[in-house]
Amino acid sequence: MRELRLMMVACTIVTALWFTHASAQRPAPLGDATLYEGARLIVGDGNPPIEVSAFLVENNRFTRVGRKGEIQAPAGATRVDLTGKTVIPGLVDAHSHIGYMKNLTSGAENYTRENILDHMRRFAYFGVAASQAMGSDFGEMPFQLRDEILAGRHPDAARFLTAGRGLAPLSEISSDNMRQAAFPVTTVWGARASVQELVPRNVKLIKTWVDDRGGSIKPLAPELYKAIIDEAHKNNLRVAVHATDLKQAKELLRANIDVFAHMISDVDDELVALFKLHPNAAVLSALGGPHRAIYAPWLNPVHPLIAETVLPEQIKRLQGRFPVKGEAIAPSQEAWDRLAKGIARLQKAGVKIGVGTDGGGQQGDQFIGWTMHAELENMVMAGIPPAQVLVAGTRTSAEILGQDDLGMVAAGKSADFVVLDANPLDDIKNTRKISRVFLRGVEVDRAKLKAGFMNRGTAN
Ligand SMILES: [Zn+2]
């Protein structure tokens, strides 16, 4: 009896400690209100900005958004003057691979809780409020870390979105690529069972690969990806696919695919017509690969945001690779021209387009966070107007990922926003002129993060 009582006392103490700990880590106390006034506000819906805005943040959410003078601060509220600045919603990267890159190496050996947190802090530093890891996660840890970040336990980290383990054909999986995390899919029953394993993990989407890698591998058979899509839809999950071939893209659209994780290599009338029949299907940009090969002016001279977040040896390695010169440039130029023309055409046709960077991929040269800003520029260079590119990189990406409370500065949404020194509607490269970043209503300590990135022990 005495022992039981002691145990109960111990339990009470542990519970009390837990609650103290949890509340101490909460981003802002309830009842906390801040009124931000004077900024040019781009709310994320493509409409012209509110030139002299005011928005109120209470309990980590936007509660009122309008013109300065229209919104009164509640008693006791803090006021922040943002005159001369431009505010955009926190950016959303809809396709990345998180936790693999570290210094000059990339691989599963780097996949730790600490490394994922480091990457999410880099995203935060760059004004990216959330990033979706596309099928390269494994184990229980990523789901736990995702939930901790969502609960505000890591105020300087962007939202970590995980699809858990992707689903791939055996031919895609090897120990030295990120598909090592994937469920191997060989039968219809197995495909359905793998989707079922992800359902209780509260993922929003399933990632799969359907690509013959230029004819070098056997792609996932249609009956297998159809089973994945069917099982996912039965469980209210979306499916994102790596498939860039035009013919496969059409077959996937007919099979009710939800998201293309990469831009499709070609666009023709039939593809546009199929997208019209499937208006909820979306395409993520991922233009960075071919474009970086021919266009990387931010490496010479090195952009300050890169210099202050990436180790010199990593920068040097990429400078040695890009941009490609001489005859070798032709295939990349040709690939870029095709992708750029295609994405501009899809955008004009009203296809839902989000921004994905494929950052953190195994090539080891997609600097976490920076790639988002390079990708926004790529989309403008492809011919999409800056206002629409900003919608793609905020509201649309959030919508594709099922993050209803992200992507806009609007009442009810999570107060994730970026304060810029210049207007990105004038020049999309102004998204890099970051003054301050707020996540869940709390300012990210960028100076502290910067110091951490360049500490050789943790720099990436
Ligand atoms: Zn990828």
Boltz pocket constraint, residues with backbone or C-beta under 6 A from the ligand:
constraints:
  - pocket:
      binder: B
      contacts: [[A, 95], [A, 96], [A, 97], [A, 134], [A, 261], [A, 358], [A, 361]]
      max_distance: 6.0
